[in-house]
Amino acid sequence: MLLLDHGDRFELCVDCIESGFSSVMIDGSHLPYEENVALTKKVVEFAHQFDVTVEGELGVLAGIEDEVSAAHHTYTQPEEVEDFVAKTGVDSLAISIGTSHGAFKFKPGEDPKIRLDILTEIEKRIPGFPIVLHGSSSVPQELVKMINEHGGKMKDAIGISEDQLRLAAKSAVCKINIDSDGRLAMTAAIRKVFDEKPEEFDPRKYLGPARDALKKLYAHKINNVLGSDGKA
Protein backbone atom coordinates (compact mmCIF):
# COMPACT_ATOMS: atom_id res chain seq x y z
CA MET A 1 0.00 0.00 0.00
CA LEU A 2 1.30 3.44 -0.94
CA LEU A 3 -0.32 6.54 0.57
CA LEU A 4 -0.02 10.19 -0.38
CA ASP A 5 0.01 12.12 2.89
CA HIS A 6 -1.28 15.70 3.04
CA GLY A 7 -1.84 16.21 -0.65
CA ASP A 8 -2.93 19.82 -1.06
CA ARG A 9 -3.85 19.92 -4.76
CA PHE A 10 -6.15 17.93 -7.03
CA GLU A 11 -3.36 17.69 -9.63
CA LEU A 12 -0.96 16.14 -7.11
CA CYS A 13 -3.52 13.51 -6.16
CA VAL A 14 -4.11 12.70 -9.83
CA ASP A 15 -0.37 12.29 -10.43
CA CYS A 16 -0.07 9.90 -7.50
CA ILE A 17 -3.14 7.87 -8.49
CA GLU A 18 -1.89 7.53 -12.05
CA SER A 19 1.51 6.46 -10.67
CA GLY A 20 -0.07 3.55 -8.81
CA PHE A 21 -0.79 4.88 -5.32
CA SER A 22 -3.47 2.86 -3.55
CA SER A 23 -4.63 5.69 -1.27
CA VAL A 24 -4.40 9.48 -1.21
CA MET A 25 -5.07 12.09 1.41
CA ILE A 26 -6.44 15.39 0.22
CA ASP A 27 -5.92 17.99 2.92
CA GLY A 28 -8.23 20.91 2.30
CA SER A 29 -8.44 21.79 5.99
CA HIS A 30 -6.75 25.15 5.38
CA LEU A 31 -9.60 26.17 3.05
CA PRO A 32 -13.04 27.55 3.92
CA TYR A 33 -15.45 24.68 4.62
CA GLU A 34 -17.31 24.68 1.30
CA GLU A 35 -14.04 24.85 -0.66
CA ASN A 36 -12.70 21.93 1.36
CA VAL A 37 -15.85 19.97 0.51
CA ALA A 38 -15.59 20.79 -3.20
CA LEU A 39 -11.90 19.89 -3.44
CA THR A 40 -12.28 16.68 -1.48
CA LYS A 41 -15.30 15.58 -3.53
CA LYS A 42 -13.41 16.22 -6.76
CA VAL A 43 -10.52 14.03 -5.62
CA VAL A 44 -12.89 11.29 -4.44
CA GLU A 45 -14.76 11.20 -7.74
CA PHE A 46 -11.49 10.78 -9.64
CA ALA A 47 -9.87 8.33 -7.22
CA HIS A 48 -12.84 5.98 -6.94
CA GLN A 49 -12.71 5.33 -10.67
CA PHE A 50 -9.45 3.50 -9.96
CA ASP A 51 -10.48 1.88 -6.65
CA VAL A 52 -8.17 4.26 -4.79
CA THR A 53 -9.31 5.23 -1.29
CA VAL A 54 -9.35 8.86 -0.14
CA GLU A 55 -8.75 10.41 3.26
CA GLY A 56 -10.07 13.90 3.92
CA GLU A 57 -9.45 16.28 6.80
CA LEU A 58 -11.59 18.56 8.95
CA GLY A 59 -9.92 20.82 11.49
CA VAL A 60 -6.33 22.09 11.55
CA LEU A 61 -3.42 20.60 13.47
CA ALA A 62 -0.74 22.79 14.98
CA GLY A 63 2.93 22.14 14.18
CA ILE A 64 4.90 21.58 10.99
CA GLU A 65 4.33 18.83 8.43
CA ASP A 66 6.04 18.73 5.04
CA GLU A 67 7.00 22.43 5.37
CA VAL A 68 3.38 23.43 6.01
CA SER A 69 2.93 24.98 9.45
CA ALA A 70 0.07 26.10 11.67
CA ALA A 71 0.52 27.93 14.94
CA HIS A 72 -2.70 26.80 16.63
CA HIS A 73 -5.23 23.99 16.66
CA THR A 74 -8.60 24.43 15.04
CA TYR A 75 -10.62 21.60 16.56
CA THR A 76 -12.89 19.57 14.31
CA GLN A 77 -16.50 20.62 14.78
CA PRO A 78 -18.57 17.45 15.35
CA GLU A 79 -21.66 19.08 13.80
CA GLU A 80 -19.82 19.29 10.44
CA VAL A 81 -18.67 15.71 10.06
CA GLU A 82 -21.95 14.16 8.87
CA ASP A 83 -22.38 16.77 6.15
CA PHE A 84 -18.74 16.53 5.09
CA VAL A 85 -18.73 12.75 4.79
CA ALA A 86 -22.07 12.70 2.97
CA LYS A 87 -21.13 15.40 0.46
CA THR A 88 -17.59 14.24 -0.31
CA GLY A 89 -17.83 10.45 -0.21
CA VAL A 90 -14.47 10.13 1.56
CA ASP A 91 -13.38 6.71 2.83
CA SER A 92 -11.79 8.01 6.05
CA LEU A 93 -11.62 11.29 7.92
CA ALA A 94 -8.66 12.91 9.69
CA ILE A 95 -9.78 15.02 12.64
CA SER A 96 -8.17 17.56 14.95
CA ILE A 97 -8.56 16.86 18.68
CA GLY A 98 -5.36 18.36 20.06
CA THR A 99 -2.67 16.25 18.43
CA SER A 100 -0.03 18.17 16.48
CA HIS A 101 2.77 17.57 14.03
CA GLY A 102 6.38 17.31 15.14
CA ALA A 103 8.16 16.47 18.40
CA PHE A 104 7.31 19.65 20.31
CA LYS A 105 3.56 19.24 20.86
CA PHE A 106 3.30 20.71 24.36
CA LYS A 107 5.19 23.18 26.52
CA PRO A 108 6.81 22.13 29.82
CA GLY A 109 4.25 22.28 32.61
CA GLU A 110 1.26 21.76 30.32
CA ASP A 111 -1.05 18.81 30.84
CA PRO A 112 -0.67 16.96 27.52
CA LYS A 113 -4.20 15.78 26.92
CA ILE A 114 -6.17 15.39 23.71
CA ARG A 115 -9.90 16.07 23.31
CA LEU A 116 -11.27 12.56 23.52
CA ASP A 117 -14.68 14.13 24.16
CA ILE A 118 -14.67 15.51 20.62
CA LEU A 119 -13.74 12.07 19.28
CA THR A 120 -16.62 10.52 21.23
CA GLU A 121 -19.11 13.05 19.84
CA ILE A 122 -17.87 12.49 16.28
CA GLU A 123 -18.31 8.74 16.71
CA LYS A 124 -21.91 9.29 17.76
CA ARG A 125 -22.60 11.30 14.61
CA ILE A 126 -20.86 8.95 12.13
CA PRO A 127 -20.82 5.58 13.94
CA GLY A 128 -18.30 3.11 12.64
CA PHE A 129 -16.79 5.54 10.13
CA PRO A 130 -12.98 5.23 9.87
CA ILE A 131 -11.28 8.09 11.76
CA VAL A 132 -7.62 9.11 11.44
CA LEU A 133 -5.38 10.89 13.93
CA HIS A 134 -2.37 12.74 12.60
CA GLY A 135 0.46 14.11 14.75
CA SER A 136 0.10 11.43 17.41
CA SER A 137 3.70 10.62 18.29
CA SER A 138 4.37 10.04 21.98
CA VAL A 139 7.94 11.41 21.79
CA PRO A 140 9.45 8.75 24.11
CA GLN A 141 11.59 10.55 26.66
CA GLU A 142 14.24 7.84 26.69
CA LEU A 143 14.85 8.57 22.99
CA VAL A 144 14.95 12.32 23.59
CA LYS A 145 17.45 11.75 26.40
CA MET A 146 19.57 9.50 24.21
CA ILE A 147 19.65 12.08 21.43
CA ASN A 148 20.64 14.86 23.82
CA GLU A 149 23.32 12.73 25.49
CA HIS A 150 24.95 12.18 22.12
CA GLY A 151 25.08 15.76 20.87
CA GLY A 152 21.46 16.54 20.02
CA LYS A 153 19.37 19.50 21.09
CA MET A 154 15.83 18.26 21.65
CA LYS A 155 15.00 20.34 24.74
CA ASP A 156 11.36 20.29 25.85
CA ALA A 157 10.19 17.76 23.24
CA ILE A 158 6.87 16.44 24.58
CA GLY A 159 4.27 14.24 22.87
CA ILE A 160 0.91 12.51 23.35
CA SER A 161 0.71 9.99 26.17
CA GLU A 162 0.43 6.36 25.08
CA ASP A 163 -2.46 5.85 27.52
CA GLN A 164 -4.56 8.40 25.64
CA LEU A 165 -3.62 6.91 22.29
CA ARG A 166 -4.63 3.47 23.54
CA LEU A 167 -8.06 4.86 24.43
CA ALA A 168 -8.39 6.46 20.99
CA ALA A 169 -7.31 3.24 19.28
CA LYS A 170 -10.17 1.36 20.95
CA SER A 171 -12.67 3.63 19.19
CA ALA A 172 -13.41 4.06 15.49
CA VAL A 173 -9.90 5.40 14.90
CA CYS A 174 -8.41 3.19 12.18
CA LYS A 175 -5.07 4.94 11.63
CA ILE A 176 -2.78 6.81 14.03
CA ASN A 177 0.22 8.62 12.55
CA ILE A 178 3.41 8.41 14.64
CA ASP A 179 6.13 9.41 12.18
CA SER A 180 8.06 11.61 14.63
CA ASP A 181 8.59 8.67 16.98
CA GLY A 182 10.22 6.74 14.17
CA ARG A 183 12.47 9.67 13.35
CA LEU A 184 13.50 9.96 16.99
CA ALA A 185 14.31 6.26 17.25
CA MET A 186 16.52 6.30 14.15
CA THR A 187 18.18 9.60 15.06
CA ALA A 188 19.00 8.40 18.59
CA ALA A 189 20.62 5.22 17.28
CA ILE A 190 22.64 7.03 14.61
CA ARG A 191 23.80 9.76 17.00
CA LYS A 192 24.98 7.12 19.48
CA VAL A 193 27.16 5.47 16.83
CA PHE A 194 28.60 8.77 15.62
CA ASP A 195 29.30 9.94 19.16
CA GLU A 196 30.92 6.72 20.34
CA LYS A 197 32.71 5.96 17.07
CA PRO A 198 33.45 9.31 15.40
CA GLU A 199 35.69 7.57 12.89
CA GLU A 200 32.78 5.49 11.53
CA PHE A 201 31.80 6.24 7.94
CA ASP A 202 30.19 3.00 6.77
CA PRO A 203 26.40 3.54 6.47
CA ARG A 204 25.85 -0.15 7.19
CA LYS A 205 27.33 0.35 10.66
CA TYR A 206 24.89 3.09 11.67
CA LEU A 207 21.84 2.41 9.54
CA GLY A 208 21.70 -1.16 10.87
CA PRO A 209 21.28 -0.04 14.49
CA ALA A 210 18.82 2.62 13.31
CA ARG A 211 16.64 -0.02 11.61
CA ASP A 212 16.79 -2.21 14.70
CA ALA A 213 15.68 0.72 16.87
CA LEU A 214 12.81 1.46 14.48
CA LYS A 215 11.64 -2.16 14.50
CA LYS A 216 11.73 -2.24 18.31
CA LEU A 217 9.71 0.97 18.53
CA TYR A 218 7.03 -0.18 16.10
CA ALA A 219 6.75 -3.62 17.70
CA HIS A 220 5.99 -1.88 21.00
CA LYS A 221 3.48 0.49 19.40
CA ILE A 222 1.67 -2.25 17.48
CA ASN A 223 1.39 -4.58 20.47
CA ASN A 224 0.89 -2.18 23.38
CA VAL A 225 -0.47 1.12 22.04
CA LEU A 226 -2.25 0.82 18.71
CA GLY A 227 -3.77 -2.59 19.35
CA SER A 228 -3.21 -3.59 15.73
CA ASP A 229 -1.30 -6.84 16.26
CA GLY A 230 -2.88 -9.61 14.20
CA LYS A 231 -5.42 -7.26 12.61
CA ALA A 232 -3.99 -7.18 9.07
C-alpha positions as CSV (number, residue, x, y, z in Angstrom):
1,M,0.0,0.0,0.0
2,L,1.3,3.4,-0.9
3,L,-0.3,6.5,0.6
4,L,0.0,10.2,-0.4
5,D,0.0,12.1,2.9
6,H,-1.3,15.7,3.0
7,G,-1.8,16.2,-0.7
8,D,-2.9,19.8,-1.1
9,R,-3.9,19.9,-4.8
10,F,-6.1,17.9,-7.0
11,E,-3.4,17.7,-9.6
12,L,-1.0,16.1,-7.1
13,C,-3.5,13.5,-6.2
14,V,-4.1,12.7,-9.8
15,D,-0.4,12.3,-10.4
16,C,-0.1,9.9,-7.5
17,I,-3.1,7.9,-8.5
18,E,-1.9,7.5,-12.1
19,S,1.5,6.5,-10.7
20,G,-0.1,3.5,-8.8
21,F,-0.8,4.9,-5.3
22,S,-3.5,2.9,-3.6
23,S,-4.6,5.7,-1.3
24,V,-4.4,9.5,-1.2
25,M,-5.1,12.1,1.4
26,I,-6.4,15.4,0.2
27,D,-5.9,18.0,2.9
28,G,-8.2,20.9,2.3
29,S,-8.4,21.8,6.0
30,H,-6.7,25.2,5.4
31,L,-9.6,26.2,3.1
32,P,-13.0,27.5,3.9
33,Y,-15.5,24.7,4.6
34,E,-17.3,24.7,1.3
35,E,-14.0,24.8,-0.7
36,N,-12.7,21.9,1.4
37,V,-15.9,20.0,0.5
38,A,-15.6,20.8,-3.2
39,L,-11.9,19.9,-3.4
40,T,-12.3,16.7,-1.5
41,K,-15.3,15.6,-3.5
42,K,-13.4,16.2,-6.8
43,V,-10.5,14.0,-5.6
44,V,-12.9,11.3,-4.4
45,E,-14.8,11.2,-7.7
46,F,-11.5,10.8,-9.6
47,A,-9.9,8.3,-7.2
48,H,-12.8,6.0,-6.9
49,Q,-12.7,5.3,-10.7
50,F,-9.5,3.5,-10.0
51,D,-10.5,1.9,-6.7
52,V,-8.2,4.3,-4.8
53,T,-9.3,5.2,-1.3
54,V,-9.4,8.9,-0.1
55,E,-8.8,10.4,3.3
56,G,-10.1,13.9,3.9
57,E,-9.5,16.3,6.8
58,L,-11.6,18.6,9.0
59,G,-9.9,20.8,11.5
60,V,-6.3,22.1,11.6
61,L,-3.4,20.6,13.5
62,A,-0.7,22.8,15.0
63,G,2.9,22.1,14.2
64,I,4.9,21.6,11.0
65,E,4.3,18.8,8.4
66,D,6.0,18.7,5.0
67,E,7.0,22.4,5.4
68,V,3.4,23.4,6.0
69,S,2.9,25.0,9.4
70,A,0.1,26.1,11.7
71,A,0.5,27.9,14.9
72,H,-2.7,26.8,16.6
73,H,-5.2,24.0,16.7
74,T,-8.6,24.4,15.0
75,Y,-10.6,21.6,16.6
76,T,-12.9,19.6,14.3
77,Q,-16.5,20.6,14.8
78,P,-18.6,17.5,15.3
79,E,-21.7,19.1,13.8
80,E,-19.8,19.3,10.4
81,V,-18.7,15.7,10.1
82,E,-21.9,14.2,8.9
83,D,-22.4,16.8,6.2
84,F,-18.7,16.5,5.1
85,V,-18.7,12.7,4.8
86,A,-22.1,12.7,3.0
87,K,-21.1,15.4,0.5
88,T,-17.6,14.2,-0.3
89,G,-17.8,10.5,-0.2
90,V,-14.5,10.1,1.6
91,D,-13.4,6.7,2.8
92,S,-11.8,8.0,6.1
93,L,-11.6,11.3,7.9
94,A,-8.7,12.9,9.7
95,I,-9.8,15.0,12.6
96,S,-8.2,17.6,15.0
97,I,-8.6,16.9,18.7
98,G,-5.4,18.4,20.1
99,T,-2.7,16.2,18.4
100,S,0.0,18.2,16.5
101,H,2.8,17.6,14.0
102,G,6.4,17.3,15.1
103,A,8.2,16.5,18.4
104,F,7.3,19.7,20.3
105,K,3.6,19.2,20.9
106,F,3.3,20.7,24.4
107,K,5.2,23.2,26.5
108,P,6.8,22.1,29.8
109,G,4.3,22.3,32.6
110,E,1.3,21.8,30.3
111,D,-1.1,18.8,30.8
112,P,-0.7,17.0,27.5
113,K,-4.2,15.8,26.9
114,I,-6.2,15.4,23.7
115,R,-9.9,16.1,23.3
116,L,-11.3,12.6,23.5
117,D,-14.7,14.1,24.2
118,I,-14.7,15.5,20.6
119,L,-13.7,12.1,19.3
120,T,-16.6,10.5,21.2
121,E,-19.1,13.0,19.8
122,I,-17.9,12.5,16.3
123,E,-18.3,8.7,16.7
124,K,-21.9,9.3,17.8
125,R,-22.6,11.3,14.6
126,I,-20.9,9.0,12.1
127,P,-20.8,5.6,13.9
128,G,-18.3,3.1,12.6
129,F,-16.8,5.5,10.1
130,P,-13.0,5.2,9.9
131,I,-11.3,8.1,11.8
132,V,-7.6,9.1,11.4
133,L,-5.4,10.9,13.9
134,H,-2.4,12.7,12.6
135,G,0.5,14.1,14.7
136,S,0.1,11.4,17.4
137,S,3.7,10.6,18.3
138,S,4.4,10.0,22.0
139,V,7.9,11.4,21.8
140,P,9.4,8.7,24.1
141,Q,11.6,10.6,26.7
142,E,14.2,7.8,26.7
143,L,14.9,8.6,23.0
144,V,14.9,12.3,23.6
145,K,17.5,11.8,26.4
146,M,19.6,9.5,24.2
147,I,19.6,12.1,21.4
148,N,20.6,14.9,23.8
149,E,23.3,12.7,25.5
150,H,24.9,12.2,22.1
151,G,25.1,15.8,20.9
152,G,21.5,16.5,20.0
153,K,19.4,19.5,21.1
154,M,15.8,18.3,21.7
155,K,15.0,20.3,24.7
156,D,11.4,20.3,25.8
157,A,10.2,17.8,23.2
158,I,6.9,16.4,24.6
159,G,4.3,14.2,22.9
160,I,0.9,12.5,23.4
161,S,0.7,10.0,26.2
162,E,0.4,6.4,25.1
163,D,-2.5,5.8,27.5
164,Q,-4.6,8.4,25.6
165,L,-3.6,6.9,22.3
166,R,-4.6,3.5,23.5
167,L,-8.1,4.9,24.4
168,A,-8.4,6.5,21.0
169,A,-7.3,3.2,19.3
170,K,-10.2,1.4,21.0
171,S,-12.7,3.6,19.2
172,A,-13.4,4.1,15.5
173,V,-9.9,5.4,14.9
174,C,-8.4,3.2,12.2
175,K,-5.1,4.9,11.6
176,I,-2.8,6.8,14.0
177,N,0.2,8.6,12.5
178,I,3.4,8.4,14.6
179,D,6.1,9.4,12.2
180,S,8.1,11.6,14.6
181,D,8.6,8.7,17.0
182,G,10.2,6.7,14.2
183,R,12.5,9.7,13.3
184,L,13.5,10.0,17.0
185,A,14.3,6.3,17.3
186,M,16.5,6.3,14.1
187,T,18.2,9.6,15.1
188,A,19.0,8.4,18.6
189,A,20.6,5.2,17.3
190,I,22.6,7.0,14.6
191,R,23.8,9.8,17.0
192,K,25.0,7.1,19.5
193,V,27.2,5.5,16.8
194,F,28.6,8.8,15.6
195,D,29.3,9.9,19.2
196,E,30.9,6.7,20.3
197,K,32.7,6.0,17.1
198,P,33.5,9.3,15.4
199,E,35.7,7.6,12.9
200,E,32.8,5.5,11.5
201,F,31.8,6.2,7.9
202,D,30.2,3.0,6.8
203,P,26.4,3.5,6.5
204,R,25.8,-0.2,7.2
205,K,27.3,0.3,10.7
206,Y,24.9,3.1,11.7
207,L,21.8,2.4,9.5
208,G,21.7,-1.2,10.9
209,P,21.3,0.0,14.5
210,A,18.8,2.6,13.3
211,R,16.6,0.0,11.6
212,D,16.8,-2.2,14.7
213,A,15.7,0.7,16.9
214,L,12.8,1.5,14.5
215,K,11.6,-2.2,14.5
216,K,11.7,-2.2,18.3
217,L,9.7,1.0,18.5
218,Y,7.0,-0.2,16.1
219,A,6.7,-3.6,17.7
220,H,6.0,-1.9,21.0
221,K,3.5,0.5,19.4
222,I,1.7,-2.3,17.5
223,N,1.4,-4.6,20.5
224,N,0.9,-2.2,23.4
225,V,-0.5,1.1,22.0
226,L,-2.3,0.8,18.7
227,G,-3.8,-2.6,19.4
228,S,-3.2,-3.6,15.7
229,D,-1.3,-6.8,16.3
230,G,-2.9,-9.6,14.2
231,K,-5.4,-7.3,12.6
232,A,-4.0,-7.2,9.1
